[in-house]
Amino acid sequence: MEDKIQDPSSLNPLALGLLLTLASLIWVLPRRQAFSPVLIMIGLMPMGQQIVVMGLHFHLFRILLLCGLLRVVARGEFARLNWTGIDRLFVGWIGATVVMGSLSKPSTQLLINRLGDAYNALGCYFFARCVLAEFDDVVASVRALAYITLPIAAFMLVENRTSHNLLAVFGGVSEITAMRDGHLRCQGAFRHPILAGVFGATQFPLFAALWWYDRRSRKLAALAMVSSLAIIGTAHSSGGLLAFLSCLAGLALWRFRKAMPWLRWGSLAAIIGLAMVMKAPVWYLLARMSEITGGTGWHRAWLIDQAIGHFDEWWLFGTTFTAHWGPAGEVTPADPNMMDITNHYIMEGVKGGILKLGLFLAIIVACFRALGRRLSAFPAVSPDQFLVWAMGVSFFAHCLSFISANYFDQTVLVWFWLEGAIVCVAHARSTPAEARTAVPIRAVYPQFRYRVEREATAGSLPEKQY
């Protein structure tokens, strides 16, 4: 559903076979695994494969989302959906995307483009919400994502060795791998190396949590973590590296989770203090960081300046013309009226004004609050609690990556899936699973082992559950 209606359909036999196979799996797999085919399509199929119907572009993942929504309706699985405040915010954000975004320059093509964005978001988010109803459903989805990460890393390692992207046969990605500063920047099925690196980095904490959660999945989780590192390394992107470092920091803070309020307020105070003493705006710290990690931090900081300086152009309905924000010639190849905006937050405002951006930020705040309430509801340290923490770490890494990358390919579907999974774990009833017999947390937290054994002796908690 893009605005380029002249593009023809492109579907080779291999892609068609994969599409039919995954569509069939959506119908026959158990409910908790029904979203896995969508994750496979996200990770392995570039957006070059599509079917165009009356000018509407249906990339293959959009067809799978349609199959998923039809399954949900046919089997009555929508009845599992427990409407929450985050769901309402999400629907409001979709409304702002379509209504406000279409008014910036009313045209049929722009409306189709905004409807395409809404279709991706609604289809992915609510499909995930309907089939991920219990805590262990989310675990199954993370396990499926771990399996999918293995071939993604394999393709990118081959690309790094040969400088040829094997997935280019499907279109949508370049066959010859790009190079910067003497290093290949592999991208796999993703439309940019930054997005590939971010994908690998943001999944790492989920796989770390899976390792602690399920003893039977330890080998898979370990391989998935190694694959994540391979994706980050072969992408050679500072954005992926920063996301990974933020994930490591977030996992390290697990021991200090009770001090998070102090850390949040301390961080805010530090930012305010830096803003008062720095000669340049505080977001120019991005430029200083890029001197260490590499990348174009100065450009990203400068882009925030441009968005603030042209606030009057986009605040109400967004805008379809930003070419004058930057130097002449800095426009996207697909649209000469738009400069390359490598900031997802700014792009939210550009596509729908301050209302769309505000609702987007409100969803983020609501998700963090939901995770915080869920964490505080656990009576003691447990694998469930650590998985919730890891989801928050992954979510934070995405939010940090939004400063340096606009999710303009299938990566945004992983974001929608994670939002749906967060709502699930925040409201689902946590029940110990048989796979939790390993008690990996006890080995790391002796106080938890003592508490469990004491309660088991008292008869309040059967030891066999752990």
C-alpha positions, 0 to 999 in steps of 0.5 A, a space after each residue: 500500500 505504497 504511494 507508488 502505484 506504477 510498480 508492478 507485482 513481483 513474485 518469484 516461485 521460491 517466494 510464492 512457495 514460502 508464502 503459501 507454506 507460511 500462510 498454511 502454517 498460520 492456520 494449522 499451528 497452535 494458537 501460541 505459535 500462530 505468530 511465528 510464520 510472520 516472524 519468519 517472513 520478517 527475518 528472511 524475506 526482503 520487501 522486494 516481493 509484493 503483489 499489486 492490486 488496484 495500485 495497492 502494494 501488498 508485501 508478503 508480510 501483509 498477506 500473512 497478517 491478513 491470514 492471521 486476522 482471518 484465523 483470529 476471526 474464524 476461530 473466535 480467538 479475538 475473544 481472548 483480547 482483554 481491552 487495555 489502556 494501551 490498546 486504546 492509545 494504540 488505536 488513537 495513534 492509528 487514527 492520528 496516522 490516517 486522519 492527521 497524516 492525510 491532511 498535510 497534503 490531501 491526495 489519494 496517494 498520500 491517503 493510501 500511504 497512510 492507510 498502508 501504515 495503519 494496516 501494518 500496525 493494526 494487523 501486526 499488533 492485534 494479531 499478536 494481542 489475540 494469539 498471545 494471551 498467556 505468559 507462556 505464549 510470549 515465551 513460545 514466541 521468543 523461542 520462535 524468534 530465537 530459531 529465526 535469528 539463526 538463519 538470519 545470522 548465517 545469511 549475513 555471515 555469508 554476505 560478509 565473506 562474499 560481499 554478495 547478499 544472497 537474499 537480493 534474488 528476492 529484490 528490495 536489497 542490493 546484491 553488492 554489499 555496501 562498504 564504509 571505512 573499509 568494512 562491509 555493512 551487511 544487511 540481510 533481508 533488511 533495507 539498511 545495515 542500521 536496521 539489521 544491526 538494531 534487529 540483532 541487538 534488540 533481541 539479545 536480552 530476550 534470548 538471555 532471558 530465555 536461557 534463564 527461563 527454560 533449561 531445555 532451550 539453553 542451547 537454542 538461547 546460547 546460539 541465538 545470542 551468538 547469532 545476535 552478535 554476528 548480526 551486529 558485527 556484520 552490519 557494522 553499524 554504530 546504531 546497532 552497537 549502541 543498542 547492544 551496549 544499552 542492552 548490556 547496561 539494562 541487563 546489568 541493572 537487574 540486580 539494582 532494579 529496586 533503585 530504578 526510580 533513583 536512577 531515572 530521576 538522577 538521569 533526568 537531573 544529569 540531562 538538565 545539568 548538562 543542558 545548563 552548562 553545555 554551549 550546544 544543545 544537550 542532544 549534541 552529545 550524540 556527536 560526542 558519542 559518535 567520535 568514540 563509536 563512529 557513525 554520523 552522530 553530528 548529523 542526527 543532532 543537527 536533524 533535531 535542530 532542524 525539526 525544532 526550527 521548522 516546528 511551525 511546518 509540521 506540528 498540526 498535520 505533519 508535512 510532505 516537504 522537508 527537502 529545504 531542511 538540509 543542504 541541497 541534494 540531501 533528499 531520499 532517492 524515492 522522494 525528492 521532496 523529503 530529506 533523509 530523516 534518520 530519526 523515528 520520533 521526528 518522522 512520527 511528527 512529520 507523518 502526523 503532527 504533534 498529536 501523532 508524536 504525542 500518542 506515540 510517546 504516550 504508548 511508550 510511557 504506558 508500556 514502561 509503566 505496565 512492565 513496572 507494575 508487573 515487576 512489582 507484582 512478583 513476590 520474589 525473584 523468579 525466571 518470569 520476573 527476569 523475562 519481564 525485565 528483559 522485555 523492558 530492556 529490549 523495549 528501551 533499546 528500541 526507544 534509544 535506536 529511534 534517535 538514530 534510525 527510522 524504522 522504514 522496513 519490516 523492522 517496525 513489525 518487530 516493534 509492534 509485536 513487542 508492544 503486543 507481547 508487553 501488554 500480554 505479560 502485563 495482564 496475563 496470569 503467571 503460572 509456573 511451567 514444567 520447563 522451569 524445573 532448571 531453577 537457573 536463578 537459584 544458582 545466581 541468587 542464593 537468597 532466592 534458593 533459600 526462600 524457595 526451599 524454606 517455603 517448600 519445606 513449609 508446604 506453601 510452594 511445592 518444590 516440584 514446580 521448580 
